[in-house]
Amino acid sequence: MEIKLPVFLVLLLLLVLLVALPVDMRRKCRQCERIDGETYAQRLVDEGLFHKCYKMSFSSFMALAVAGAMCLRWLSGGSYHDVREISGLQFPTSVQAQRRVAKAFERLSNSHVMKGCVGTVDGWLCPIRVPQKKEVSRVRSFFFGHYQRYGVNVQACCDHLSRFTAVACSSPGGTGDAVAFLK
């Protein structure tokens, strides 16, 4: 297929005009650069858009971020000392600060107690001798790997005065607390 010379010249002329357009007539390219989180958050606060973007105030967001960081550190094996050190938490030292914190906890509950709370449940591994095969069908289920011993999972519930209100010894030691509690 042959291209006629006039058509070719017109196309070439259009290309030259397009390239030769003054730079200020062309659409400007936006130069974007990555900014750190604090700068971005401060920009949103300054522009009044933080609440619109995150559906919470900046201070609420930062409290949530600190709590999330503390939780992740603790879940990854850090002790409460590490978490306290990293997050800057400290026990209130003045009597006034201690009372303010106590009042804040009271506001979280009705009648100065946690509403609906009837007790505290915890599990304990009661050590036993290795059961015989003729005594139980699954000897291995009584072995608890964390303590490297055989035992029975004991679940106990106490009320606010530290009185036992329920005790159950119906699960082998290898059973997790959540499953043993359901039994």
N, C-alpha and C positions, 0 to 999 in steps of 0.2 A: 504494500500500500504506500503510495507516494503522498507526501505532504507538499502542498503547493507553497511556493515561496512567499506569497503575501500573508498566508495564515501563519507561517512560521515566523515571519517578521513581526506580526502583531503580537504573538505570544511572547517573543523575545522582548519587545518593547514594554509589555505589561510587567514582565519579570524585572526589568531594569527599573521601572517606575516604583515597583514595590520595594525593591532593595534600596533605592535611592531616596525614599521618603525621609524627611527630616526625623531625627531621633525623637524629638519632643512630640511628634504626631503619633508615634507608636504607643501601644499600650505598655504601661510601666510594669516591670517585673517586681513582684514583692519579695523582698529579702527577709526570710524568716530565720530566726535563730532560737535554739533551745534555751529555755530559762529554767532556773531551779524552782522547786515547789514553793519556797517562801516568797520569792519575787512574784510568782504567778498568783498566789493567794493574796498578797498585798495589793496587786493590781486589781483583782476582783473586788476587794474591800474598798479601794479608792474609787472604783467605778460604780460601787453600789450594787454589784452583781453577785456577790458571794452567796447571799441567801437564796437568790433565784436559781443559781447553779446547783447548790448542795442542800437546799431545803432546811437549812439550819444556820444559826449564827456562827461567826468565826470562832468565838470562844467555845461554843458547844462542839464544834468540829475538832478543835485542838484537844479538848478533854477526851473526846472519843479516840482521837489518834494516839494520845498518850496511853489510854487504857488498852487499846489494841496492841500497841508495842509492848506494853508490860505483859499482856496475856501471851503473846507470841514468844517472848523471852522465857516466861515461866514454862510454857508448853514445850519449849525446845530444851528443857533441862536446867534452866537457871534456878537458883534458889531465891527465896524471897529477899535475901540480902542483895543479890545482884539486881533484882527488879527495883528495889528501893533505891539503890545507888544510881542506877541508870536513869530512872524517872524523876529523881529528886524528891521523892516522897519522904515525909518525916512525921513522926508522932508529934501532935501538938504539945508544946512545952509549957506554955502558960496556962494557968487555970481558966482564964477567959476563953482561950482557944479550945481547950478541952470541953468546956461547957457548950460552946458554939457547935462543935462537932457532935456532941451528945444530943443536942436539940435537933440537929439535922437528921440524925438517925430516928429520933422520936417522930419527926414529921413524916417519915417514910412508913410508919405503922400506926395502927389505931390502938388506943389504950396502952401505949408504951410497950406493946408486944407485937410480934409479927402476926398479922391476922391470918388465921387458917393453919398456923403451925401447931402441931400437936406433939411433936417430939423430934428427937434426933436419932437417926439410924446409922449404925456402923457395923462393919464386919470384923471378925477376929478369927484367926486360924488356931483352933485348939489342937495342939500336937497329939498324935496317937502313934501306937506302934504300927508297923506295916500290917495291914489286914491280910488274912489268908484267903486264898482263892475260894475255899469252901464257905467263907463268911460273906463275901461280896462277889458280885459278878464281874465288876470292873475294878481291879485293884489300882490300876494306873490313875483312875479318876480321883483318887484320894491324895495324889501327889500334887503339891503346889510348888511350881518351879521357882518362884521368887524367893521363897525361904528354903528351898531345897529340902523339904521334909513332907511327911505324910500328915494329914490332919482332917478335921471336920470344920466346915465353914459355919461359924456361929454368927447369926444376925441378932442384934439387940437394939431395942428402942428405949430411950429415956425421955422423961418429961423435963420441964423447965426447972424442977427441983432435984434433978439427977436421980430420979427413981426409975427403976426398970419397969416399963409398961408392957413389954413383949420380948420374948426370946425364942429363937428358932434354931434348931440344930439338925436340919433336915437335908443338908447338901454336903457332898464330898468336898474335900479341901481344894480340889482343882476347879471348882465352880466359881465363876466370877460373882462379886457382890450383887450386881444388878439382877442376875438370874436367881441367885439364892434368895434375894429379897422377895421376888415374885412367888417363890414356893411357900 
